[in-house]
Amino acid sequence: MTQASPRGSFLMIAEVLRDEINENPHMEELPPEAALTRQHGVSRGVVQRAFKTLRDEGLAVHVPGAGWRVVRAGERVDRRPLADRMAAVIVDDGLSVGAEFPSEADLSERFGVSRPTVRAALARLEGAGLVGGGQGKRRIVRALPKTEEHP
């Protein structure tokens, strides 16, 4: 997209994204900033303004560790950091200490994020002592996360 003035570029990008959201009911996440900057030939700041416009309209939300997600009417979005949501897998899936933790591929699909993003969150869980293993080994649950019911 070639623009004479960058002022309206973010609004045009927001309109393109809005149209994509409306046309694709299965769209769950917005394209990454880098892809949009290349596609539209604009700066990162322009793309961020487009995302914020969609946020202000209630169509998107930024989820730490997962980028910008599409919000559908009546949908609840989990805004916790990815590492916290992944730690909750231990409790949600009824895993006990010593149980096998889901693979990077499974977690990537479950949370709709890239494997490198999953790896970064797993590093946090490993640092917190909740899971161990990795790098060719299967990860296992080393400790149960502290929850509100079990501090």
C-alpha positions as CSV (number, residue, x, y, z in Angstrom):
1,M,0.0,0.0,0.0
2,T,1.6,3.3,-1.1
3,Q,0.4,6.3,0.8
4,A,1.0,10.0,0.1
5,S,0.4,10.7,3.8
6,P,1.0,8.2,6.6
7,R,-1.7,9.9,8.8
8,G,-4.5,7.7,7.5
9,S,-2.5,4.6,7.0
10,F,-3.3,3.1,10.3
11,L,-7.0,3.6,9.7
12,M,-6.7,1.9,6.3
13,I,-4.8,-1.0,7.8
14,A,-7.4,-1.2,10.6
15,E,-10.1,-1.3,7.9
16,V,-8.4,-4.1,6.0
17,L,-8.0,-6.1,9.3
18,R,-11.7,-5.4,10.3
19,D,-12.8,-6.7,6.9
20,E,-10.7,-9.9,7.4
21,I,-12.2,-10.4,10.8
22,N,-15.7,-10.0,9.5
23,E,-15.1,-12.3,6.5
24,N,-13.4,-15.1,8.4
25,P,-15.3,-16.3,11.4
26,H,-12.5,-18.7,12.3
27,M,-9.8,-16.0,12.5
28,E,-8.4,-16.1,16.0
29,E,-5.3,-13.9,15.8
30,L,-4.2,-10.9,13.9
31,P,-1.1,-11.1,11.7
32,P,2.2,-10.2,13.4
33,E,3.4,-6.6,13.4
34,A,6.4,-7.4,11.2
35,A,4.2,-9.0,8.5
36,L,1.9,-6.0,8.4
37,T,4.8,-3.5,8.2
38,R,6.2,-5.4,5.2
39,Q,2.8,-5.9,3.6
40,H,1.7,-2.2,3.9
41,G,5.1,-0.5,3.7
42,V,4.6,1.3,7.0
43,S,6.4,1.6,10.3
44,R,5.7,-0.5,13.4
45,G,4.1,2.4,15.1
46,V,1.5,2.7,12.3
47,V,0.6,-1.0,12.7
48,Q,0.4,-0.6,16.5
49,R,-2.1,2.3,16.0
50,A,-4.2,0.1,13.7
51,F,-4.2,-2.6,16.4
52,K,-5.2,-0.1,19.1
53,T,-8.0,1.2,16.8
54,L,-9.4,-2.4,16.7
55,R,-8.9,-2.7,20.4
56,D,-10.9,0.5,21.0
57,E,-13.7,-0.9,18.8
58,G,-13.7,-4.1,20.9
59,L,-12.5,-6.3,18.0
60,A,-9.0,-7.2,19.3
61,V,-7.1,-7.5,22.5
62,H,-3.4,-7.8,23.2
63,V,-2.6,-11.0,25.1
64,P,0.9,-11.1,26.6
65,G,2.8,-14.0,25.0
66,A,0.2,-14.5,22.3
67,G,0.1,-11.2,20.3
68,W,-3.1,-9.6,19.2
69,R,-6.2,-11.8,19.3
70,V,-9.5,-11.4,17.7
71,V,-12.4,-10.8,20.1
72,R,-15.8,-12.1,19.0
73,A,-19.1,-10.8,20.6
74,G,-19.7,-12.6,23.9
75,E,-16.3,-14.3,23.9
76,R,-14.1,-14.3,27.0
77,V,-10.4,-13.7,26.4
78,D,-7.9,-15.0,28.9
79,R,-5.4,-12.1,29.4
80,R,-3.0,-13.9,31.7
81,P,0.6,-14.3,30.4
82,L,1.1,-17.4,28.4
83,A,3.4,-19.0,31.1
84,D,0.5,-18.6,33.6
85,R,-2.0,-20.2,31.2
86,M,0.4,-23.0,30.5
87,A,1.0,-23.6,34.3
88,A,-2.8,-23.9,34.6
89,V,-2.6,-26.9,32.2
90,I,-1.2,-28.9,35.1
91,V,-4.3,-28.3,37.2
92,D,-6.8,-28.2,34.3
93,D,-5.6,-31.5,32.8
94,G,-5.2,-33.2,36.3
95,L,-1.5,-33.8,35.9
96,S,0.5,-34.9,38.9
97,V,4.1,-34.6,39.8
98,G,6.1,-36.9,37.5
99,A,3.4,-36.8,34.8
100,E,4.4,-36.0,31.2
101,F,3.7,-32.3,30.3
102,P,2.2,-31.6,26.9
103,S,4.7,-31.2,24.0
104,E,5.6,-27.8,22.4
105,A,3.6,-28.7,19.4
106,D,0.5,-29.6,21.5
107,L,0.9,-26.4,23.5
108,S,1.4,-24.3,20.4
109,E,-1.8,-25.6,18.9
110,R,-3.8,-25.4,22.1
111,F,-2.9,-21.7,22.7
112,G,-2.7,-20.6,19.1
113,V,0.9,-19.3,19.4
114,S,4.2,-20.2,17.7
115,R,6.6,-22.8,19.1
116,P,9.3,-20.2,19.9
117,T,6.6,-18.4,22.0
118,V,5.8,-21.7,23.7
119,R,9.5,-22.3,24.3
120,A,9.9,-18.9,26.0
121,A,7.0,-19.6,28.3
122,L,8.3,-23.1,29.0
123,A,11.6,-21.6,30.1
124,R,9.7,-19.6,32.7
125,L,7.9,-22.7,33.9
126,E,11.3,-24.5,34.1
127,G,12.8,-21.5,36.0
128,A,9.9,-21.6,38.4
129,G,10.5,-25.4,39.0
130,L,7.1,-26.5,37.7
131,V,8.4,-28.6,34.7
132,G,11.7,-30.1,33.8
133,G,13.4,-31.9,30.9
134,G,13.3,-30.5,27.4
135,Q,15.8,-30.4,24.6
136,G,15.0,-33.9,23.2
137,K,13.7,-35.2,26.5
138,R,10.0,-35.2,27.4
139,R,9.1,-32.5,29.9
140,I,7.6,-33.7,33.1
141,V,5.7,-32.0,35.9
142,R,8.1,-31.3,38.8
143,A,5.8,-29.4,41.1
144,L,2.1,-28.3,41.2
145,P,1.5,-24.6,40.7
146,K,0.2,-22.6,43.6
147,T,-3.5,-21.8,43.1
148,E,-5.9,-19.5,44.9
149,E,-7.4,-22.6,46.6
150,H,-3.9,-24.1,47.4
151,P,-1.5,-21.3,48.2
